[in-house]
Amino acid sequence: MLVSNINLVYFFLSLLFFLAMLRPQWAILACLAILPAFLLKFSIFEIPTTVLELSIYTTFVGSFCSLLIFKNNTTPNPSLVRRETGMFSRPIIAFTLITLLSALFSDHPQTALGGWKAWVLDPLLVFILIIKFFKPQDIWKIIATLSISSVVLSFYGLIEYFLWPGQLGDGRLDSVFDPANYHAMLVGPIIVLAIGFIFNQQTQRAWKYCLGIASAINLIALIFTFSYGGYLAVLGGLIIYGFLILNSAQKKKMVFGALIIFGIFIILASPTKKFQDIFEFKERSSGHARLDIWQTSALIFKEHPVIGVGLNNFEYHYRQTLPRVAFPPLEWLVAQPHSLYLALLTQTGLLGFLAFSWIIIRFFQIKNDTGFKFQVSSFMAALSAILIHGLVDTPYFKNDLSIIFWVLIALLIIQTHHLPLRNDQ
């Protein structure tokens, strides 16, 4: 969506800059509240950008100017946070450099650098801002902001779904996105994160009610996206959360309840064409199309194994490679390979995939047996939801989704800056 009034954007950015100078936290929260603003696009000196991207840059510059002018150091314990950030520094640097090299040496470096800017640089700036300007007691502000922002999108999507169904391309709730899977990928980890904090005894009762209402609305919207990947992600994330916080007897009850929910879903969904298409690999169906996409992705990776084809270059190479796998093809235009892991392998190569995996491994190496068990478990469960959804979709390669990924890592670092790694690694 192109922005028609550039002056209004500049006015907003000016206000955001002064807000970042005076109240860095508020400006950072404002950026998190307007994640869908990446859909508002325009160009500056023929360089494409978005309202969200410029908001992040403005907040970053304004916030660090506030440190220089007002000597505002809000980091809870700089040395400890540096140590805990240090456990992520090598994999983060590796991932950043590998994806940058992949972009520079790709067939279409301009397109790849645009993807690198949106999916690596911008979310890392948000990551740095959160690490620097938020303390453990401020984490609830970020979770509340993400929940409220997502529930606004879900509420709009529900109104559109029930009142203006003619606007829906495939009859599924998509809110401001297209297709509906994008909304499912956005709200899934936020639902798991919010529910985790509802069960946290340190969360104030009023906020528990607010998070409960927001989660309920997001869950209802998720149902009407008819995204099976989204269903699986939320259910899997909540099961992992349960395993992290419950005792043995409670875990058995939880697994039994999850199996009942899964069985009910299978019974209700199995007669539908959408469900049957998943397992149809001969006729034209979503399952057959995804099989072609995955086979084509495997061939792209085989031919570009080290650093891949560059971020955001998958569609071009997919069109070039697809006829060698399936002709006539079922899907010509595919932006991503419907798999987080194939997306990493094809666009960043084996090196990028290993660097990303290194970040994930570090994340789950944090010990989770302290008084912050509920909080840490919430972060781990939310990231697990992203990884589970990644089996059938790409819940990272979109501006808002990549930011949520790095927000979770930042929250874990803030909450656990004093905790040791597992096995003292």
GIRA-V626715 format. One record per pair of residues at least 12 apart in sequence whose C-alpha atoms are under 7 Angstrom apart, sorted by sequence separation. I is the first residue (numbers start at 1). GAP is how many residues later the second one is. D is the distance in whole Angstrom. If there is no record, write none. Layout:
{{I;GAP;D} {I;GAP;D}}
This chain:
{{38;12;5} {161;12;6} {38;13;6} {198;13;7} {319;13;6} {37;14;6} {38;14;5} {198;14;7} {37;15;5} {38;15;7} {158;15;7} {100;16;7} {157;16;6} {35;17;6} {99;17;7} {157;17;6} {194;17;6} {34;18;7} {157;18;4} {315;18;7} {156;19;6} {315;19;6} {195;20;7} {315;20;5} {31;21;7} {154;21;6} {194;21;7} {314;21;6} {315;21;7} {153;22;6} {296;22;7} {314;22;6} {31;24;6} {96;24;7} {191;24;5} {31;25;6} {296;25;6} {383;25;7} {296;26;6} {191;27;7} {296;29;6} {379;29;6} {28;31;7} {187;31;6} {27;32;6} {314;33;6} {379;33;7} {292;34;7} {313;34;7} {311;36;5} {376;36;6} {3;37;6} {150;37;6} {308;37;7} {309;37;6} {310;37;5} {311;37;7} {1;38;6} {2;38;6} {3;38;6} {184;38;6} {308;38;5} {309;38;5} {310;38;6} {1;39;5} {2;39;5} {3;39;6} {20;39;5} {24;39;5} {308;39;4} {309;39;7} {1;40;6} {2;40;6} {297;40;7} {308;40;4} {17;41;6} {21;41;5} {184;41;7} {289;41;6} {307;41;5} {308;41;4} {13;42;6} {16;42;7} {17;42;6} {20;42;5} {21;42;5} {188;42;6} {192;42;6} {289;42;6} {307;42;4} {16;43;7} {20;43;5} {147;43;6} {184;43;6} {294;43;6} {306;43;5} {307;43;6} {18;44;7} {21;44;6} {22;44;7} {146;44;7} {181;44;7} {293;44;6} {301;44;6} {305;44;5} {306;44;5} {307;44;6} {13;45;7} {17;45;5} {21;45;5} {180;45;6} {185;45;6} {188;45;7} {192;45;6} {297;45;7} {301;45;5} {304;45;7} {305;45;6} {306;45;6} {307;45;7} {181;46;6} {184;46;5} {188;46;6} {192;46;6} {284;46;7} {300;46;6} {173;48;7} {301;48;7} {297;49;6} {341;49;7} {340;50;5} {143;51;7} {173;51;5} {174;51;6} {339;51;5} {340;51;6} {172;52;6} {173;52;5} {339;52;5} {367;52;7} {172;53;5} {339;53;5} {340;53;6} {367;53;6} {172;54;6} {338;54;5} {339;54;4} {340;54;4} {366;54;7} {367;54;6} {338;55;4} {339;55;5} {340;55;7} {366;55;5} {367;55;5} {338;56;6} {365;56;6} {366;56;6} {75;57;5} {365;57;5} {74;58;7} {75;58;6} {336;58;7} {74;59;5} {75;59;7} {76;59;6} {74;60;7} {75;60;7} {155;62;7} {151;63;6} {154;63;7} {158;63;6} {147;64;7} {154;64;6} {157;64;7} {60;65;7} {56;66;7} {148;66;7} {151;66;6} {147;67;6} {151;67;6} {154;67;5} {53;69;7} {60;69;7} {56;70;7} {25;108;6} {33;112;6} {29;113;7} {32;113;7} {33;113;6} {32;114;7} {29;116;7} {33;116;5} {245;129;7} {244;133;6} {241;136;6} {241;137;6} {241;140;5} {240;141;6} {238;143;7} {237;144;5} {237;145;6} {237;147;6} {237;148;5} {236;149;6} {234;151;6} {233;152;4} {233;153;7} {233;155;5} {233;156;5} {232;157;7} {230;159;6} {229;160;5} {229;163;6} {200;174;6} {196;178;7} {197;178;7} {197;181;7} {196;182;5} {193;185;5} {193;186;6} {192;189;7} {193;189;5} {192;190;5} {190;192;7} {189;193;5} {189;194;7} {116;195;6} {115;196;5} {189;196;6} {115;197;5} {188;197;7} {189;197;6} {112;198;5} {112;199;5} {112;200;5} {111;201;6} {112;201;6} {111;202;7} {106;203;6} {106;204;5} {102;205;5} {102;206;6} {102;207;7} {103;207;5} {102;208;5} {103;208;6} {98;209;7} {185;210;6} {186;215;6} {102;246;6} {99;249;6} {98;253;7} {99;253;6} {98;254;6} {95;257;6} {95;260;5} {94;261;6} {95;261;6} {91;264;6} {91;267;6} {92;267;7} {91;268;6} {88;271;6} {139;272;7} {88;274;7} {119;278;6} {136;278;6} {119;279;7} {123;279;6} {127;279;6} {131;279;6} {135;279;6} {136;279;5} {119;280;6} {123;280;5} {127;280;6} {130;280;6} {118;281;6} {124;282;7} {119;283;6} {123;283;6} {127;283;6} {131;283;6} {85;328;7} {84;329;6} {84;333;5} {81;336;5} {80;337;6} {80;338;6} {38;361;7} {36;364;7} {35;365;5}}
